[in-house]
Amino acid sequence: MSFMAQQKTLSAKPGVFNYSGLSSVVFKKKLYVFYNNADQNGGWYNVFERETNHWSGPFSFRQGGATFMSLAEYTNPAAVVWRGTIYVFFNGSGYNGTFWTSSTDGKKWAQVKSMSEAMGTPAENFAKYTSPSLAVFKNALYIVWNNVSDNGTLRYTTWSDPSGKIANPMDVTAAGLSIRRQTSVALATFKDKLCLFFNGSGSNGTWTTTFSGSGWTQVIPVTMPLAGSALDYTSPAASVSDDGRQLTLLWNGSANDGLWYTNTMDGTTWTPQMSISQIIGGQTVLYKSSPSIASYRGIPYVLWVSDDANVWYSQGLTLSLDDGDYNAMIKAILASSDFTVVTADAKVLQYLQTQIPSLHAFLQKPADNGWAAFVATFMASNTALTPPAVIGIFAVATLAVNAGFDISVDVSEGTFSFRQPPTSA
């Protein structure tokens, strides 16, 4: 994977609260990033739209209707899209439990509600300086938080129906689980499992456990075998590619040297850790802040808080088919760098819709007798009907699969995602 130069989302004052983090989701073809404002006047968020390449905001939850939203200091909101609605959970400033608000349009927000009341249990509290984490698994919403006892254990609950009760809280029973104090978990649904990542209490890297519906597996290390470790009192972030084939784990480096990441395509074999700072030629991350990552319309976006307390980002290497920059595509292949090719050409997209009726295709190097199907993904039986740009991306794709790349095509977004799987996967 390769990334492009860092950019600032917006110049906003007072910016993001010290030592907190970010949460990001994709909703209605826009990228949202949520944070705790430095003035402690509720949660705020910025919004990005690919068509305009423009960030808007910052927007206030309170001004949008969640008038009683108030986050605990050194924490951040956690967001997820579930059943056509954005849900944002947060730990209350009065250390009196976890609350949430929701929106069906990304602008107007419902009044905050208490998770404890929705569970029908006595107040379920959280460890100081920690944030909740969310994921959708088997069509239900899972919420995980740090036990108020602050003893390295976690609690979780599930919500299967937005109009119904949230389930009673339970313990995350993974053997060997011990999370570092004042850090939070990252959740992601991958390969039909709920994956939970956390930084170990022994400052010994990031660990994982998975849940398949019947119990939590014993924790295993992820970053230690890669010689990676996170900065103390920071939390990891995780995201799954739009096609569900790749999971990326992101963390703030232990030497306060920017963000690092690793990828997996099976949940077991991970690529060597890579420094985003080294890839993009330098990066400043606010000390003890935690990053976020989202897959937005076929492209990974990494977001973090910089020293100026503003939200900065870097997107995965993105190249334009419409500009015909085939040299850059070939250079990326020769460098074994992941990249995404984007097209907005209406004629190209209309043509690809006839070639790929499902609008999605996954391509690997075919067997010797399977090249006909590969070619048919791009080339019409009457090759004169094939647009020149499609012939160009066909040539690039042929080179890429022979170099070991996998390619995910999403005609609905006009993207071709080129990825190098781990060598032993």
C-alpha positions in Angstrom: 0.0 0.0 0.0 1.2 3.5 -0.8 -0.1 6.9 0.3 -0.2 10.4 -1.0 1.0 13.6 0.6 -0.7 14.7 3.8 -3.4 17.3 3.7 -5.4 19.3 6.2 -9.1 18.7 6.3 -10.0 22.2 7.6 -8.4 25.0 9.6 -10.6 25.0 12.6 -10.2 26.6 16.0 -9.9 25.4 18.8 -9.5 22.1 17.1 -9.4 18.6 18.6 -9.2 17.9 22.4 -5.7 16.9 23.5 -4.8 13.2 23.7 -8.1 12.2 22.2 -8.7 10.5 18.8 -10.9 10.3 15.8 -13.7 8.1 14.4 -14.6 8.0 10.7 -17.4 6.4 8.6 -18.7 6.6 5.1 -22.3 7.6 4.7 -24.3 8.5 1.6 -21.1 8.6 -0.5 -19.5 11.1 1.9 -16.6 10.6 4.4 -17.3 11.8 8.0 -14.7 12.3 10.7 -15.8 12.8 14.3 -13.9 14.2 17.2 -14.1 15.8 20.7 -13.8 19.6 20.3 -11.0 21.2 22.4 -13.6 23.6 24.0 -15.4 20.5 25.4 -18.7 21.8 23.9 -19.9 18.5 22.5 -18.8 16.4 19.5 -17.9 17.9 16.1 -17.3 16.5 12.7 -15.9 17.3 9.2 -17.3 16.0 5.9 -15.5 15.1 2.6 -17.1 14.6 -0.8 -15.0 12.9 -3.6 -16.7 14.6 -6.5 -15.8 18.1 -5.3 -12.6 17.1 -3.4 -13.7 19.4 -0.7 -14.1 19.3 3.1 -16.9 21.1 4.7 -17.5 21.9 8.4 -16.8 21.8 11.2 -20.3 20.9 12.2 -21.6 20.7 15.8 -23.7 17.8 17.1 -25.4 20.3 19.5 -26.3 22.7 16.7 -27.6 19.8 14.7 -30.1 18.8 17.5 -28.1 16.7 20.0 -28.2 19.6 22.5 -27.1 17.6 25.5 -24.1 15.9 23.9 -21.1 16.2 26.2 -18.0 14.0 26.0 -15.7 13.0 28.8 -12.3 14.6 28.5 -9.5 12.8 26.6 -12.1 10.7 24.8 -13.6 10.6 21.3 -17.0 9.7 19.8 -17.3 6.4 18.0 -19.4 6.1 14.8 -20.9 3.4 12.7 -23.4 3.2 9.9 -26.2 0.7 10.8 -29.4 0.1 8.8 -29.2 3.4 6.9 -28.4 5.5 9.9 -25.3 7.0 11.5 -25.0 6.1 15.2 -22.5 8.0 17.3 -21.7 6.7 20.8 -19.7 8.5 23.4 -18.8 8.4 27.1 -20.5 11.1 29.1 -18.6 14.1 30.6 -20.2 13.3 34.0 -18.7 9.8 34.0 -22.2 8.5 34.2 -22.3 6.1 31.4 -22.3 5.8 27.6 -24.8 7.7 25.4 -25.6 8.0 21.7 -27.2 10.1 19.1 -28.2 9.2 15.5 -28.9 10.8 12.1 -30.5 9.6 8.9 -29.1 12.5 6.8 -25.8 13.3 8.4 -27.0 16.8 9.4 -29.9 16.6 11.9 -29.1 14.6 15.1 -31.5 13.0 17.5 -31.4 14.0 21.2 -28.9 11.9 23.1 -30.0 8.7 24.8 -28.5 6.6 27.6 -27.2 3.2 26.8 -27.8 2.1 30.4 -31.4 3.0 30.2 -31.8 1.2 26.9 -30.3 -1.9 28.5 -32.6 -1.6 31.5 -29.7 -2.1 33.9 -28.1 -0.1 36.6 -25.7 2.5 35.3 -23.0 0.8 33.3 -19.9 3.0 33.5 -16.5 3.0 31.8 -12.8 3.4 32.7 -11.6 7.0 32.7 -10.0 8.4 29.5 -11.4 5.6 27.3 -13.9 5.6 24.5 -16.4 3.1 23.2 -16.0 1.1 20.0 -18.6 0.0 17.5 -19.1 -2.5 14.7 -21.9 -4.2 12.8 -21.8 -8.0 12.9 -24.4 -10.3 11.5 -26.8 -7.3 11.2 -26.5 -6.4 14.9 -24.7 -3.5 16.4 -21.9 -4.4 18.9 -20.6 -1.9 21.4 -17.4 -2.6 23.4 -16.0 -0.5 26.3 -13.4 -0.6 29.0 -14.6 -2.1 32.4 -15.1 0.7 34.9 -12.9 -1.3 37.3 -10.0 -0.3 35.0 -8.5 -3.7 35.4 -7.6 -4.5 31.8 -10.9 -6.2 31.0 -13.7 -5.3 28.6 -17.4 -5.3 28.5 -19.8 -5.4 25.5 -23.4 -5.5 24.5 -25.4 -6.1 21.3 -28.4 -4.3 19.7 -30.3 -6.3 17.2 -33.3 -3.9 16.5 -33.1 -0.1 16.6 -36.7 0.0 18.0 -35.9 -2.6 20.7 -33.9 -3.0 23.9 -30.1 -3.2 24.0 -29.0 -6.5 25.5 -27.6 -6.8 29.0 -23.9 -6.1 29.2 -21.4 -9.0 29.2 -17.7 -9.6 29.7 -15.3 -10.1 26.8 -14.1 -13.5 27.9 -11.1 -13.9 25.6 -8.3 -15.8 27.4 -5.2 -13.6 27.9 -7.1 -10.3 27.4 -5.4 -7.4 29.2 -5.8 -4.0 27.7 -3.4 -1.1 28.5 -5.0 1.5 30.8 -6.4 4.6 29.2 -6.6 3.0 25.8 -9.5 1.7 23.8 -10.2 -1.1 21.3 -10.7 -1.1 17.5 -13.4 -3.3 16.0 -13.9 -4.5 12.5 -16.0 -7.2 10.8 -13.8 -9.4 8.6 -14.2 -12.9 7.1 -17.5 -13.5 9.0 -15.9 -12.7 12.3 -15.9 -9.7 14.7 -12.3 -8.7 15.1 -11.2 -6.9 18.2 -7.8 -5.2 18.5 -6.2 -3.7 21.6 -2.8 -2.6 22.9 -1.6 -4.9 25.6 -1.2 -3.9 29.2 2.5 -4.8 29.1 3.2 -2.2 26.4 3.8 -5.2 24.3 2.2 -4.3 21.0 -1.3 -4.8 19.5 -3.2 -8.0 20.1 -6.4 -9.4 18.7 -9.3 -11.7 19.5 -12.2 -12.7 17.3 -15.9 -13.5 17.9 -17.9 -15.7 15.6 -21.2 -15.7 17.6 -20.4 -18.3 20.2 -17.4 -17.0 22.1 -14.2 -15.1 22.0 -10.9 -16.7 20.9 -7.7 -16.6 22.9 -5.8 -13.4 22.2 -2.8 -13.5 19.9 -0.2 -10.8 19.0 -0.3 -9.0 15.8 2.4 -6.3 15.8 5.0 -8.0 18.0 6.0 -10.5 15.3 6.3 -7.5 12.9 8.6 -5.7 15.4 5.8 -3.1 15.8 4.6 -1.4 19.0 2.2 1.5 19.7 2.9 4.7 21.6 1.8 4.4 25.2 -1.8 5.6 25.9 -2.9 5.5 22.3 -5.4 3.2 20.6 -5.3 1.3 17.3 -7.7 1.7 14.4 -8.9 -0.9 11.9 -10.8 -0.8 8.6 -11.9 -3.3 6.0 -11.7 -2.5 2.2 -15.0 -2.0 0.4 -14.8 -5.4 -1.2 -14.2 -7.1 2.2 -11.0 -8.7 1.1 -8.4 -6.7 3.1 -8.2 -5.5 6.7 -5.8 -2.8 7.6 -4.6 -2.2 11.2 -3.2 1.2 12.0 -1.4 2.5 15.1 0.7 5.4 16.5 4.3 4.3 16.6 6.0 3.8 20.0 8.8 6.2 19.1 6.3 8.9 18.4 7.4 8.6 14.8 4.1 8.8 13.1 1.6 6.2 12.0 2.3 2.6 11.0 0.1 0.0 9.4 -0.1 -3.7 8.4 -2.6 -5.5 6.1 -4.1 -9.0 6.1 -6.2 -10.8 3.6 -7.0 -13.8 5.8 -6.8 -12.5 9.4 -3.8 -14.6 10.1 -0.9 -13.5 7.8 0.1 -9.9 8.0 2.3 -7.8 5.8 5.5 -6.3 7.3 4.7 -3.1 9.2 5.1 0.1 7.1 5.6 3.7 8.2 3.2 6.2 6.6 5.5 9.0 7.6 8.3 7.5 5.5 6.0 6.9 2.6 4.6 10.4 2.4 7.8 12.2 3.4 7.1 13.3 6.9 4.1 13.4 9.3 3.3 15.2 12.5 0.9 13.4 14.9 -0.3 15.1 18.1 1.4 13.4 21.0 -0.8 10.6 22.6 -3.6 11.1 20.0 -5.1 8.1 18.2 -5.8 7.8 14.5 -8.7 6.6 12.4 -8.9 4.8 9.0 -11.8 4.3 6.6 -12.3 2.8 3.1 -14.0 5.5 1.1 -15.3 4.6 -2.3 -12.5 2.1 -3.0 -9.7 4.2 -1.5 -8.2 4.0 2.0 -8.2 7.2 4.0 -5.9 7.6 7.1 -6.8 10.5 9.4 -5.0 11.8 12.5 -4.7 14.9 14.7 -1.6 17.0 14.0 0.3 19.4 16.3 -1.9 22.2 15.2 -4.9 20.3 16.7 -6.5 20.0 13.3 -7.5 16.8 11.5 -5.1 15.8 8.7 -5.3 12.9 6.3 -3.6 10.9 3.6 -5.4 8.9 1.0 -4.1 5.7 -0.6 -2.2 6.2 -3.9 -4.9 7.3 -6.4 -4.3 7.5 -10.1 -6.7 8.8 -12.8 -7.5 6.6 -15.8 -9.0 9.6 -17.5 -5.6 11.4 -17.3 -4.0 8.4 -19.0 -1.1 8.3 -16.5 -0.1 4.8 -17.3 3.6 5.4 -16.4 2.6 6.1 -12.8 0.5 2.9 -12.7 3.4 0.8 -14.1 5.8 2.4 -11.5 3.5 1.4 -8.7 3.3 -2.2 -10.0 7.1 -2.3 -10.2 7.4 -0.9 -6.7 4.9 -3.5 -5.4 2.8 -0.6 -4.1 -1.0 -0.9 -3.7 -2.9 1.7 -5.6 -6.4 2.6 -6.9 -7.2 3.8 -10.4 -10.3 6.0 -10.7 -12.4 6.9 -13.7 -15.4 9.3 -14.1 -15.7 8.9 -17.9 -19.3 8.2 -18.6 -18.6 6.2 -21.8 -16.0 4.0 -20.0 -18.4 3.3 -17.1 -21.3 2.6 -19.5 -19.2 0.2 -21.4 -17.9 -1.6 -18.3 -21.5 -2.0 -17.1 -22.2 -4.1 -20.2 -19.0 -6.2 -19.6 -19.6 -6.6 -15.9 -23.4 -6.7 -15.2 -22.9 -7.3 -11.5 -20.8 -4.1 -11.4 -18.1 -5.9 -9.4 -15.2 -8.2 -10.4 -12.3 -9.8 -8.6 -9.3 -10.6 -10.7 -6.2 -12.7 -10.1 -3.7 -14.3 -12.4 -5.8 -17.0 -14.1 -4.6 -20.5 -15.0 -3.2 -21.0 -18.4 -6.6 -22.0 -19.7 -8.5 -19.2 -17.9 -7.3 -16.1 -19.7 -10.4 -15.9 -21.9 -12.6 -15.0 -18.9 -10.0 -12.4 -17.8 -9.9 -10.8 -21.2 -13.7 -10.8 -21.5 -13.9 -8.6 -18.3 -12.5 -5.8 -20.4 -12.7 -6.6 -24.1 -15.9 -6.8 -26.1 -16.2 -9.6 -28.7 -15.9 -6.8 -31.3 -12.7 -5.1 -30.0 -13.5 -2.0 -32.1 -16.2 -1.2 -29.5 -13.8 -1.2 -26.6 -12.9 2.4 -25.5 -9.2 3.1 -25.6 -9.1 3.8 -21.9 -10.4 0.3 -21.2 -7.7 -1.2 -23.4 -5.2 0.8 -21.4 -6.4 -0.5 -18.0 -6.6 -4.0 -19.4 -2.9 -3.8 -20.3 -2.1 -2.5 -16.8 -4.3 -5.2 -15.2 -2.5 -7.9 -17.2 0.9 -6.7 -16.1 -0.4 -6.4 -12.5 -1.8 -9.9 -12.1 1.4 -11.3 -13.6 3.3 -9.4 -10.9 1.2 -11.0 -8.2 -1.5 -8.3 -7.7 -5.1 -8.9 -7.0 -7.6 -6.4 -8.5 -11.0 -5.5 -7.3 -13.2 -3.7 -9.9 -16.2 -1.6 -8.7 -18.0 -0.1 -11.7 -20.5 1.7 -9.5 -17.7 3.8 -8.0 -15.4 3.7 -11.1 -12.5 2.2 -9.2 -9.9 -0.5 -9.9 -8.1 -1.4 -6.6 -4.7 -3.1 -7.1 -3.4 -4.9 -4.0 -0.3 -7.1 -3.2 -1.3 -9.9 -0.8 1.1 -11.0 1.9 3.7 -13.2 0.3 2.8 -16.3 2.5 -1.0 -15.8 2.3 
